[in-house]
């Protein structure tokens, strides 16, 4: 067990040392207001998920990503649509109907997606406050929810005990 923890620790350090930089961007939001990576990072670490309206796993991931956005106020969750301009209204309608709390941006010409080699959504990136990609994953299945939660806690430097304590209600006398 100790050996596994040491190996995991080394992998985490290596991931931070060799982390790629998230390319700077300015993309329109739901109201066509441009949002930059820099403005998002001012608030803290960022989880960026590329999605498309036609993608079933993307839509399956959204409630889980929304839960992270609601649970961790120091984390900014951003979903970036790579839908074509003609499909953008359908994507906006889907998001409004579901009343998600995350930030939504649109990469219609897929400029940012191409820089990050995002070819098939969903593709998720965890970005620290220095703009470094510290974790990346292609695809989605429900078993990833725990992994994403751990990555968020690492980004926010939350100890597992603190997280568990926050979930356990105090006894009522």
C-alpha positions as CSV (number, residue, x, y, z in Angstrom):
1,X,0.0,0.0,0.0
2,X,2.8,2.4,0.9
3,X,4.5,1.7,-2.4
4,X,1.3,2.5,-4.3
5,X,1.0,5.8,-2.5
6,X,4.6,6.7,-3.3
7,X,4.1,5.9,-6.9
8,X,0.9,7.9,-7.0
9,X,2.7,10.8,-5.4
10,X,5.5,10.7,-7.9
11,X,2.9,10.6,-10.8
12,X,1.2,13.7,-9.4
13,X,4.4,15.6,-9.0
14,X,5.4,14.6,-12.6
15,X,2.1,15.7,-13.9
16,X,2.6,19.1,-12.4
17,X,6.2,19.4,-13.5
18,X,5.5,18.5,-17.1
19,X,2.1,20.1,-17.4
20,X,1.1,21.6,-20.7
21,X,-0.1,25.2,-20.8
22,X,-3.8,25.8,-21.7
23,X,-3.7,28.1,-24.8
24,X,-5.1,31.6,-24.1
25,X,-8.5,32.1,-25.7
26,X,-11.5,34.5,-26.0
27,X,-14.7,32.8,-26.8
28,X,-18.3,34.0,-26.8
29,X,-20.7,33.0,-24.0
30,X,-24.5,32.4,-24.1
31,X,-25.0,36.2,-24.4
32,X,-22.3,36.6,-27.1
33,X,-19.9,38.3,-24.6
34,X,-16.3,37.3,-25.0
35,X,-14.7,35.5,-22.1
36,X,-11.0,34.9,-21.8
37,X,-9.0,32.2,-20.1
38,X,-7.3,34.9,-18.1
39,X,-10.6,36.2,-16.6
40,X,-11.6,32.7,-15.7
41,X,-8.3,31.9,-13.9
42,X,-8.6,35.1,-11.8
43,X,-11.3,33.3,-9.9
44,X,-9.3,30.1,-9.3
45,X,-8.7,26.7,-11.1
46,X,-10.9,25.8,-14.1
47,X,-12.4,22.6,-15.3
48,X,-13.0,22.9,-19.1
49,X,-15.1,20.3,-20.9
50,X,-15.6,20.3,-24.7
51,X,-19.0,19.0,-25.8
52,X,-21.4,19.0,-28.7
53,X,-25.2,18.8,-28.9
54,X,-25.2,15.5,-30.8
55,X,-23.0,13.8,-28.1
56,X,-24.9,11.5,-25.7
57,X,-21.9,11.0,-23.3
58,X,-21.5,14.8,-23.2
59,X,-25.1,15.3,-22.1
60,X,-24.7,12.4,-19.6
61,X,-21.7,14.2,-18.0
62,X,-23.4,17.6,-17.7
63,X,-25.4,17.0,-14.5
64,X,-22.2,15.7,-12.8
65,X,-20.2,18.7,-14.0
66,X,-23.0,21.0,-12.8
67,X,-22.8,19.3,-9.4
68,X,-19.1,20.2,-9.2
69,X,-19.9,23.8,-10.2
70,X,-22.4,24.0,-7.4
71,X,-20.4,22.2,-4.8
72,X,-17.0,24.0,-5.2
73,X,-17.4,27.8,-5.4
74,X,-13.6,28.3,-5.9
75,X,-13.8,26.1,-9.1
76,X,-15.0,27.5,-12.4
77,X,-16.6,24.8,-14.6
78,X,-16.7,25.8,-18.2
79,X,-18.3,23.8,-21.0
80,X,-17.2,24.7,-24.5
81,X,-19.5,23.8,-27.3
82,X,-17.9,22.8,-30.6
83,X,-21.2,22.7,-32.4
84,X,-21.3,24.4,-35.9
85,X,-22.9,27.8,-36.1
86,X,-26.1,26.3,-37.5
87,X,-26.5,24.0,-34.5
88,X,-25.6,26.6,-31.9
89,X,-29.2,27.6,-31.2
90,X,-30.2,24.0,-30.5
91,X,-27.3,23.7,-28.0
92,X,-28.3,27.0,-26.3
93,X,-31.9,25.8,-26.0
94,X,-30.7,22.5,-24.4
95,X,-28.6,24.4,-21.8
96,X,-31.4,26.9,-20.9
97,X,-33.9,24.1,-20.6
98,X,-31.7,22.3,-18.1
99,X,-30.8,25.4,-16.1
100,X,-27.1,24.4,-15.6
101,X,-24.9,26.7,-13.4
102,X,-21.7,26.3,-15.3
103,X,-20.2,28.8,-17.8
104,X,-20.9,27.9,-21.4
105,X,-18.7,29.1,-24.3
106,X,-18.8,28.5,-28.0
107,X,-15.9,27.5,-30.2
108,X,-17.8,27.4,-33.5
109,X,-14.8,27.3,-35.8
110,X,-13.1,24.8,-33.3
111,X,-9.9,26.9,-33.1
112,X,-9.3,26.1,-29.5
113,X,-10.4,22.5,-29.9
114,X,-7.9,22.1,-32.7
115,X,-5.0,23.6,-30.6
116,X,-5.8,21.0,-27.9
117,X,-6.3,18.1,-30.3
118,X,-9.9,17.7,-29.3
119,X,-11.5,15.7,-32.1
120,X,-14.3,13.8,-30.5
121,X,-16.2,15.2,-27.5
122,X,-16.4,15.0,-24.6
123,X,-12.8,15.9,-23.7
124,X,-12.2,17.4,-20.2
125,X,-9.2,19.4,-19.0
126,X,-8.4,20.5,-15.4
127,X,-6.4,23.7,-15.4
128,X,-4.6,25.1,-12.3
129,X,-4.4,28.9,-11.5
130,X,-1.2,29.2,-13.5
131,X,-3.0,28.0,-16.6
132,X,-1.4,24.6,-16.7
133,X,-3.3,21.5,-17.7
134,X,-2.9,19.1,-14.8
135,X,-5.3,16.4,-15.9
136,X,-7.0,15.5,-19.2
137,X,-9.5,12.9,-20.1
138,X,-11.3,11.9,-23.3
139,X,-14.8,10.4,-23.1
140,X,-17.1,10.0,-20.2
141,X,-18.7,7.3,-18.1
142,X,-20.2,7.5,-14.6
143,X,-17.1,5.9,-13.0
144,X,-15.2,9.1,-13.8
145,X,-17.3,11.1,-11.3
146,X,-15.1,10.0,-8.4
147,X,-11.9,10.7,-10.4
148,X,-13.1,14.2,-11.3
149,X,-14.0,14.9,-7.7
150,X,-10.4,13.9,-6.6
151,X,-8.9,16.1,-9.3
152,X,-11.0,19.1,-8.1
153,X,-9.9,18.4,-4.5
154,X,-6.2,18.3,-5.7
155,X,-6.7,21.6,-7.6
156,X,-8.3,23.3,-4.6
157,X,-5.9,21.6,-2.2
158,X,-8.7,20.1,-0.2
159,X,-7.8,17.3,2.1
160,X,-10.1,14.2,1.9
161,X,-10.9,14.5,5.6
162,X,-12.1,18.1,5.1
163,X,-14.4,17.0,2.3
164,X,-15.8,14.1,4.3
165,X,-16.3,16.3,7.4
166,X,-18.3,18.8,5.3
167,X,-20.7,16.0,4.2
168,X,-21.3,14.6,7.7
169,X,-24.1,16.6,9.5
170,X,-23.5,17.5,13.1
171,X,-25.4,15.7,15.7
172,X,-28.5,17.5,17.0
173,X,-28.8,17.6,20.7
